[in-house]
Amino acid sequence: MNRERIILHVDMDAFYAAIEVRENPELAGKPLVIGHRGRRGVVSTCSYEARKFGVRSAMPSVTAERLCPQAIWLPGRMQLYADVSRAIRSIFDGFTPDVEPLSIDEAFLDLGGIVPDLEAGRQTARVLKQCIRDEQLLTASVGVAANKFLAKIASDLEKPDGLVVIAPGDVPQMLWPLPIERLWGVGPKTAARLHKRGFHTVGDMANLPESLLRATLGAGEAEQLRALAHGEDTRPVETQREAKSLSEERTYTNDLTDPEAIDRALLQRAEGVCQELRRQKLLARTVHLKVRSGDFTTWTRAATLPSPTDLAEVVVNTARELLSQRIDLAGRGVRLLGVGVSGFVAAGAGQASLFTDEAHERARRVAMAADSIRERLGPDAVVRARLLRPAQEQSADDAPPEASSLPSVD
């Protein structure tokens, strides 16, 4: 017997900003932007008070400053946000084992077999929201539906602190008036083609003759979007979603031109990535390097290691080789720099061949000890001496050297 699908989409409200307000209640009710100011900064998220002025996630900071000059800006604290995200995930796990995390601030939960119908799903969602409020002093918006697509749509309809159920019979009333851009897979180019033919809402798509839709989009895309427009989505909640890569990248307010500053930036990125590898008890086989110059020329390079690693020393040395041997900056400065890893194996699988010499053994003991101290005392408790930026390198303007460091959230 097929069980009825009851899917929740949980989306934390203005996640980074809400945490900062929780930590400092004096910020409550004020327009707050998380991100870095300046010509290369990007808004990671903002409070709903700032959104009233038109500020939104992923917006250039200069635009946000123009729209809301009175906003309070904070650079963000990724470690704190990650810790809160893990605590919220623990709350989810108390409701169902079937959780599919989508990002740091949202997830799908499958309640099929746990609750009998959508109304019971609504009641469970209400309890879940209250648990998050009680334990983390934060609000979440939750959508409840029989599939992932409708649950995702529902969670966005009454933000913040919303709780919306979309039953199959509600699709014409609740889904069809929405713009076609709300359909997964409708980007700017597809939307432009549909707008040109006079179709603007999901309802237009649902009621469009299939032959015309195929002629406009092609058979495969037409079939997928038509199903979504009718509220149909058969994809399961994937509880075993595993990251295929880890990376850190930064955009700099002022182009990095000093080789020493570039090298320290490489080390910083490698250090952050390898800390996350060790936290997840993973080793990586491949190192990736991304470099963008001031004229927006972009390079991506990768190299496979002889043995998988979780050590910053190994990753940064490989990144240095990629930069020196496979990228020609030709005197241009570095606008963006990223280091990533992929090809994961569980820690312990293959370590014997990697750490056969005392230098590797010692480096890993030091790294594990530093991780332990950071876990107890905070992310800045242990910092490599080489990463302490000399005073003479401080930026002359008020903007920080790293203009963008957090992923955007809504």
C-alpha positions in Angstrom: 0.0 0.0 0.0 1.4 3.4 -0.9 1.4 5.8 2.0 0.0 9.3 1.6 2.8 11.8 1.2 2.9 14.6 3.7 5.8 16.9 3.0 6.9 19.9 5.1 9.2 22.6 3.7 10.8 24.5 6.6 12.4 27.9 5.8 14.0 29.9 8.6 13.0 33.6 8.5 15.9 36.0 7.6 18.1 33.4 9.3 21.4 35.3 9.8 19.7 38.6 10.7 17.3 36.8 13.1 20.2 35.2 14.9 21.9 38.6 15.3 18.8 40.1 16.7 18.5 37.2 19.1 22.1 37.8 20.2 21.5 41.5 20.5 17.9 42.5 21.2 18.7 46.2 20.7 18.7 45.4 17.0 15.0 44.3 17.1 12.8 46.4 14.8 15.7 48.1 13.0 16.7 47.6 9.4 19.6 45.2 9.6 21.8 44.0 6.8 24.2 41.0 7.0 27.0 41.4 4.5 29.9 43.8 3.7 29.5 47.3 2.5 31.3 48.7 -0.4 31.4 48.5 -4.2 32.1 44.7 -4.2 30.0 43.7 -1.3 26.8 41.6 -1.5 23.9 41.4 0.9 23.7 37.9 2.4 20.4 38.5 4.1 18.5 41.3 5.8 15.8 41.9 8.4 12.2 42.4 7.2 12.5 46.0 8.3 15.2 46.5 5.7 13.2 44.6 3.1 10.5 47.3 3.3 13.0 49.6 1.6 13.6 47.1 -1.2 16.8 45.5 0.1 17.0 41.8 -0.6 19.4 38.8 -0.5 22.2 38.7 -3.1 21.8 42.4 -3.9 25.0 44.5 -4.4 25.8 46.3 -1.3 26.0 49.7 -3.0 22.4 49.3 -4.1 21.3 48.3 -0.6 23.0 51.3 0.8 21.3 53.6 -1.6 17.9 52.1 -0.9 18.3 52.0 2.9 21.1 54.4 4.0 20.0 54.1 7.7 20.5 50.3 7.8 22.8 48.7 10.4 25.4 46.5 8.8 27.0 43.4 10.3 29.6 41.2 8.6 28.1 38.0 9.8 29.3 35.0 11.9 29.3 31.9 9.9 30.3 29.6 12.7 27.5 30.8 14.9 25.0 30.4 12.1 26.2 26.8 11.3 25.9 25.9 15.0 22.3 27.1 15.1 21.6 25.3 11.9 22.8 22.0 13.4 20.7 22.6 16.5 17.6 23.1 14.3 18.4 20.0 12.4 18.3 18.1 15.7 14.8 19.4 16.2 13.8 18.1 12.8 15.3 14.7 13.6 12.9 14.5 16.6 9.9 14.7 14.3 11.0 12.3 11.4 14.0 10.4 10.2 13.3 11.6 6.7 15.0 15.0 6.5 16.5 16.5 3.3 18.6 19.6 4.1 18.7 22.0 1.3 20.9 24.7 2.7 21.9 26.2 6.1 18.4 27.6 6.7 15.9 25.2 5.0 14.9 21.6 4.7 12.2 19.2 3.5 10.7 16.8 6.0 8.6 13.7 5.0 5.9 12.9 7.5 4.3 10.1 5.5 3.6 7.2 7.7 3.9 9.4 10.8 0.8 11.5 10.4 -2.4 10.4 8.4 -3.2 13.5 6.4 -2.5 17.1 5.5 -4.5 18.5 8.5 -2.4 16.4 10.9 0.6 17.7 9.0 -0.5 21.2 9.7 -0.8 20.4 13.4 2.7 18.8 13.4 4.1 21.9 11.6 2.6 24.1 14.3 4.3 22.1 17.0 7.6 22.1 15.1 7.5 25.9 14.7 6.9 26.3 18.5 9.8 24.0 19.3 12.1 26.1 17.2 10.8 29.2 18.9 11.2 27.8 22.4 14.6 26.2 21.9 16.3 28.8 19.5 14.1 31.9 19.9 13.7 32.0 16.1 10.8 31.8 13.7 10.3 29.6 10.7 7.8 29.6 7.9 6.5 26.1 7.0 4.7 24.9 3.9 2.7 21.6 4.1 1.6 19.7 0.9 1.6 16.4 -0.7 4.8 17.0 -2.6 8.0 19.0 -2.4 7.2 21.6 -5.0 3.9 22.6 -3.4 5.4 22.6 0.1 8.2 24.9 -1.1 5.7 27.3 -2.7 3.5 27.2 0.5 6.4 28.1 2.8 6.9 31.3 0.9 3.3 32.6 0.8 3.0 34.1 4.3 6.5 34.9 5.4 7.6 35.6 8.1 6.3 33.1 10.7 3.9 31.5 8.2 2.2 28.2 8.1 0.4 27.4 4.8 -1.1 24.1 3.6 -1.7 23.5 -0.1 -4.1 20.6 -0.7 -4.4 19.1 -4.2 -7.7 20.9 -4.7 -6.2 24.2 -3.7 -3.9 24.3 -6.8 -6.1 26.5 -9.0 -6.8 29.0 -6.3 -3.3 29.2 -4.6 -0.8 28.2 -7.3 -2.2 29.4 -10.6 -2.3 33.2 -9.8 1.5 33.2 -9.2 3.9 34.4 -11.8 5.5 31.7 -14.0 8.9 32.5 -12.5 7.8 30.6 -9.4 7.9 27.3 -11.3 11.2 25.4 -10.8 13.2 25.6 -14.0 11.7 28.9 -15.3 14.7 31.2 -15.5 14.9 34.6 -17.1 15.3 33.2 -20.7 12.4 30.8 -20.4 10.2 33.4 -18.8 11.0 35.9 -21.6 10.0 33.4 -24.3 6.7 32.7 -22.4 6.0 36.4 -21.8 6.5 37.1 -25.5 3.7 34.7 -26.2 1.5 36.4 -23.6 1.8 33.8 -20.8 2.6 35.3 -17.4 1.0 33.2 -14.6 1.3 29.6 -13.6 -2.4 29.3 -14.6 -1.5 30.4 -18.1 1.0 27.6 -18.2 -1.4 25.0 -16.8 -4.1 25.9 -19.3 -1.8 26.3 -22.3 -2.4 23.9 -25.2 0.3 21.2 -24.9 1.2 21.5 -28.6 1.9 25.3 -28.1 3.9 24.7 -25.0 6.0 22.0 -26.8 6.6 24.4 -29.7 7.7 27.1 -27.3 9.9 25.1 -24.9 10.6 21.7 -26.4 9.0 18.4 -25.4 11.1 17.6 -22.2 10.9 21.0 -20.6 7.2 21.4 -21.6 6.2 18.2 -19.9 8.1 19.0 -16.7 6.7 22.5 -16.3 3.2 21.5 -17.2 3.3 18.9 -14.4 4.5 21.5 -11.9 1.8 24.0 -13.1 -0.8 21.3 -12.2 0.9 20.8 -8.8 2.4 17.5 -9.6 5.8 16.5 -8.3 6.9 12.9 -7.7 10.4 13.5 -6.3 11.1 11.8 -3.0 12.6 13.5 0.1 16.3 12.4 -0.2 17.6 11.7 3.3 21.1 10.7 2.1 22.0 13.9 0.2 25.7 14.1 0.4 27.9 17.1 -0.5 29.9 16.4 -3.6 32.3 19.2 -2.8 33.3 21.8 -0.2 34.7 25.2 -1.0 35.4 28.6 0.3 35.7 31.7 -1.8 36.0 35.4 -1.1 35.6 38.6 -3.2 38.0 41.4 -2.2 37.1 45.0 -1.9 40.5 45.9 -3.3 42.3 43.5 -5.8 45.0 41.5 -4.2 48.3 42.3 -5.9 50.9 41.4 -3.3 52.1 37.8 -3.8 52.3 37.4 0.0 48.7 38.6 0.5 47.5 36.2 -2.2 49.4 33.3 -0.6 47.9 34.1 2.8 44.4 34.2 1.2 45.1 30.8 -0.3 46.0 29.5 3.1 42.9 31.0 4.8 40.7 29.3 2.3 42.5 26.0 2.6 42.3 26.2 6.4 38.6 26.8 6.4 37.8 24.0 3.9 40.0 21.5 5.8 38.4 22.4 9.2 35.1 21.5 7.7 36.5 18.2 6.2 37.7 17.2 9.7 34.4 18.2 11.3 32.6 15.9 8.8 35.2 13.2 9.2 36.0 13.3 5.5 39.1 13.2 3.4 39.3 14.7 -0.1 41.1 13.4 -3.2 40.9 16.5 -5.4 41.8 20.2 -4.9 40.0 23.0 -6.9 41.2 26.6 -7.4 39.1 29.5 -8.6 40.6 32.8 -9.4 39.0 35.9 -10.9 41.0 39.0 -11.8 39.9 42.6 -11.7 38.9 42.5 -15.3 36.6 39.5 -14.5 38.8 36.9 -16.3 38.1 33.7 -14.4 40.1 30.5 -14.1 39.1 27.2 -12.5 41.7 24.6 -12.1 41.9 21.2 -10.3 44.4 18.6 -9.4 44.1 15.1 -7.9 46.2 14.2 -4.9 48.3 11.1 -4.6 46.3 10.3 -1.4 43.2 11.8 0.2 43.7 14.4 2.9 42.1 16.8 5.4 45.3 18.8 6.0 45.5 22.5 5.0 49.2 22.1 4.3 48.5 19.6 1.6 45.6 21.5 0.1 47.3 24.9 0.1 50.5 23.5 -1.5 48.4 22.0 -4.3 46.5 25.3 -4.7 49.9 27.1 -4.9 51.1 24.8 -7.7 47.8 25.3 -9.6 48.2 29.1 -9.3 51.8 29.3 -10.3 51.8 26.7 -13.0 48.4 26.9 -14.6 47.2 30.4 -14.2 48.8 33.5 -15.7 47.6 36.7 -14.0 49.9 38.8 -16.3 50.2 41.4 -13.6 46.5 41.6 -12.9 45.2 41.7 -9.3 43.0 39.0 -7.8 39.3 40.1 -7.3 38.0 36.7 -6.2 39.9 33.6 -4.8 38.4 30.3 -3.9 39.7 26.9 -2.8 37.6 23.8 -2.8 37.9 20.0 -2.5 36.0 17.0 -3.8 36.3 13.3 -4.2 35.4 12.4 -0.6 36.2 9.3 1.3 35.5 8.6 5.0 38.3 9.5 7.3 40.2 6.3 8.1 39.8 4.9 4.6 43.3 5.3 3.1 44.8 7.3 5.9 47.6 4.7 6.5 49.2 5.5 3.2 48.8 9.3 3.6 50.3 9.7 7.0 53.3 7.5 6.8 55.9 10.2 7.7 56.3 12.0 11.0 55.6 15.4 9.4 52.1 14.4 8.3 51.4 12.8 11.7 52.6 15.9 13.6 50.6 18.2 11.3 47.4 16.2 11.8 47.9 16.1 15.6 48.3 19.9 15.6 45.2 20.4 13.4 43.0 18.1 15.6 44.2 19.9 18.7 43.4 23.3 17.2 39.9 22.1 16.2 39.3 21.0 19.7 40.3 24.4 21.1 38.1 26.2 18.5 35.2 24.0 19.4 35.4 24.9 23.1 36.5 28.6 22.9 35.3 29.8 19.5 36.6 30.0 15.9 39.2 32.7 16.6 40.8 31.0 19.6 43.5 29.5 17.4 44.8 31.4 14.3 47.9 30.6 12.3 50.5 33.4 12.9 50.9 33.7 9.1 47.2 34.6 8.8 47.5 37.6 11.2 47.4 40.5 8.7 50.2 43.1 9.2 48.9 46.6 10.1 50.4 48.2 7.0 48.1 46.0 4.9 44.9 47.3 6.4 42.7 48.8 3.8 42.8 52.5 3.6 39.0 52.9 3.3 36.4 51.7 5.7 35.4 48.6 3.7 36.8 45.3 4.9 39.3 43.5 2.7 36.9 40.6 2.1 33.8 42.1 0.5 31.7 38.9 0.4 32.0 35.8 2.6 28.6 34.4 3.4 26.1 32.5 1.2 22.9 34.4 0.7 19.7 33.3 2.5 16.2 34.6 2.4 
